[in-house]
Amino acid sequence: MTAAASQSRPLHRSASDRQISGVCGGIAAWLGWDPTTVRLLYVLVSILSAAFPGIIVYIVLYFVMPLGD
């Protein structure tokens, strides 16, 4: 999937593919990736990078991203 095609769809939380609130599932659907891959990458980047406050970003995304269909 091209970058232009992924940006034409709105970014939203997943209502069906969710573990906690659907943020990573929504990002995975928007990018056209596997949701498990996005979840693992998000956790790894959050743990391994002191400059990426993963929990705070996740909470902000939860409130900013609308719930999808």
Backbone bond lengths (Angstrom), bond angles and torsions (degrees), N, CA, C in turn:
res aa  C-N    CA-C-N  psi(-1)  N-CA   C-N-CA  omega(-1)  CA-C   N-CA-C  phi
1 M - - - 1.439 - - 1.520 108.00 -
2 T 1.302 116.46 137.15 1.450 120.84 -178.46 1.524 110.58 -83.05
3 A 1.307 115.85 163.83 1.459 120.46 179.75 1.528 110.93 -64.83
4 A 1.314 117.18 -36.91 1.468 120.69 179.57 1.521 111.05 -66.06
5 A 1.332 116.99 -37.91 1.462 119.91 179.91 1.521 110.87 -69.22
6 S 1.334 117.80 -37.74 1.457 119.47 -179.38 1.524 111.50 -72.22
7 Q 1.320 118.27 -28.31 1.457 120.72 -179.42 1.518 112.12 -82.67
8 S 1.314 118.70 -14.01 1.453 120.07 179.46 1.529 111.57 -76.20
9 R 1.331 116.52 -23.33 1.455 120.54 176.42 1.523 109.06 -89.13
10 P 1.319 117.65 143.99 1.464 118.64 178.73 1.535 111.16 -72.83
11 L 1.305 114.92 147.45 1.456 121.15 176.86 1.519 108.38 -84.65
12 H 1.331 116.73 123.16 1.461 120.85 -179.77 1.515 109.68 -146.64
13 R 1.331 115.61 161.24 1.463 120.51 176.07 1.520 108.96 -73.30
14 S 1.313 115.48 146.17 1.456 120.42 -179.60 1.524 110.07 -81.41
15 A 1.328 116.04 132.24 1.458 120.65 176.73 1.519 111.41 -87.04
16 S 1.333 117.08 -22.61 1.459 119.97 -176.04 1.525 113.24 -105.54
17 D 1.326 117.99 -33.74 1.464 121.57 -177.21 1.525 108.61 -107.26
18 R 1.319 115.51 79.15 1.455 120.21 -175.79 1.514 111.29 -134.02
19 Q 1.315 114.73 141.19 1.450 121.20 173.81 1.529 109.36 -105.51
20 I 1.324 116.42 -46.99 1.464 121.11 177.70 1.530 108.71 -112.65
21 S 1.324 116.37 -66.15 1.466 118.20 -178.18 1.523 113.10 -133.86
22 G 1.327 118.92 -0.80 1.453 122.18 176.95 1.511 115.00 92.02
23 V 1.331 118.07 7.71 1.468 120.59 -178.17 1.529 110.37 -66.04
24 C 1.318 117.81 -53.49 1.470 120.43 -178.94 1.526 111.30 -66.91
25 G 1.325 117.78 -34.86 1.459 120.64 175.94 1.518 111.81 -64.27
26 G 1.321 117.33 -38.07 1.464 121.55 177.28 1.520 111.94 -68.79
27 I 1.337 116.47 -40.61 1.459 120.30 177.41 1.519 110.01 -64.82
28 A 1.333 117.11 -40.65 1.464 121.00 179.08 1.531 110.87 -63.58
29 A 1.310 117.20 -42.89 1.470 120.16 178.56 1.519 110.93 -64.94
30 W 1.317 117.47 -38.12 1.463 122.23 179.57 1.524 111.45 -66.20
31 L 1.349 115.72 -38.66 1.460 119.78 179.46 1.526 113.18 -84.55
32 G 1.324 117.50 -17.40 1.454 121.19 -176.09 1.522 112.30 80.15
33 W 1.339 116.91 26.79 1.464 122.96 -178.55 1.510 110.23 -105.60
34 D 1.320 115.31 170.79 1.458 122.12 174.63 1.534 108.70 -74.02
35 P 1.330 118.93 131.65 1.470 120.92 -178.61 1.530 113.65 -60.20
36 T 1.316 117.43 -34.83 1.464 120.12 178.64 1.523 110.94 -64.23
37 T 1.308 117.44 -38.88 1.461 121.73 177.82 1.526 110.72 -62.96
38 V 1.324 116.87 -43.90 1.464 120.51 179.70 1.522 110.33 -64.60
39 R 1.322 117.27 -41.84 1.468 120.34 178.91 1.523 111.51 -62.70
40 L 1.325 116.57 -45.20 1.459 120.15 179.61 1.526 111.71 -64.03
41 L 1.327 117.05 -44.06 1.462 120.53 177.80 1.527 111.45 -62.36
42 Y 1.310 117.04 -40.64 1.464 120.98 -179.91 1.526 110.62 -63.31
43 V 1.315 116.93 -44.42 1.466 120.84 179.48 1.524 110.59 -66.67
44 L 1.324 117.30 -44.33 1.467 120.17 179.49 1.522 112.36 -62.07
45 V 1.324 117.10 -45.19 1.459 120.31 178.81 1.535 110.06 -64.95
46 S 1.317 117.32 -38.12 1.459 120.57 179.12 1.526 111.85 -65.12
47 I 1.316 117.18 -39.82 1.469 121.14 -178.19 1.524 111.97 -77.18
48 L 1.318 116.30 -43.32 1.455 120.23 -172.76 1.528 114.81 -83.83
49 S 1.298 118.65 -12.32 1.453 121.12 -176.46 1.530 110.08 -117.78
50 A 1.305 115.05 119.15 1.462 119.49 176.79 1.521 111.12 -73.25
51 A 1.313 117.66 -19.08 1.462 121.41 -177.98 1.524 112.63 -87.45
52 F 1.332 118.78 -4.45 1.460 121.90 -178.12 1.528 108.95 -116.00
53 P 1.334 117.60 96.28 1.470 120.47 -179.74 1.532 110.90 -76.35
54 G 1.320 116.33 85.50 1.462 122.34 -170.93 1.507 115.45 -57.65
55 I 1.328 118.43 -42.45 1.465 120.65 -177.46 1.527 110.59 -67.02
56 I 1.318 117.15 -42.41 1.465 120.48 -179.74 1.525 110.65 -65.68
57 V 1.325 117.29 -43.25 1.466 121.38 178.63 1.527 110.38 -63.21
58 Y 1.335 117.56 -40.93 1.463 121.42 179.26 1.530 110.92 -62.47
59 I 1.323 116.98 -43.39 1.466 120.77 179.73 1.529 110.65 -65.22
60 V 1.326 116.96 -41.80 1.469 120.19 177.65 1.528 110.47 -62.72
61 L 1.335 116.77 -44.77 1.475 120.19 178.11 1.526 111.29 -62.21
62 Y 1.302 117.67 -35.89 1.466 121.24 178.38 1.532 110.88 -59.36
63 F 1.324 116.57 -41.67 1.462 119.84 -179.19 1.528 113.16 -82.09
64 V 1.331 117.82 -27.23 1.463 121.43 -175.83 1.529 112.21 -85.30
65 M 1.334 116.80 -40.67 1.467 120.66 -176.64 1.526 110.45 -78.90
66 P 1.333 117.92 128.08 1.462 119.41 176.85 1.525 110.94 -74.28
67 L 1.324 115.73 154.72 1.453 120.93 177.96 1.521 109.50 -75.59
68 G 1.333 116.48 129.24 1.462 121.56 -178.77 1.520 112.15 -82.65
69 D 1.321 114.88 -174.65 1.465 121.84 -179.63 1.496 112.22 -73.09
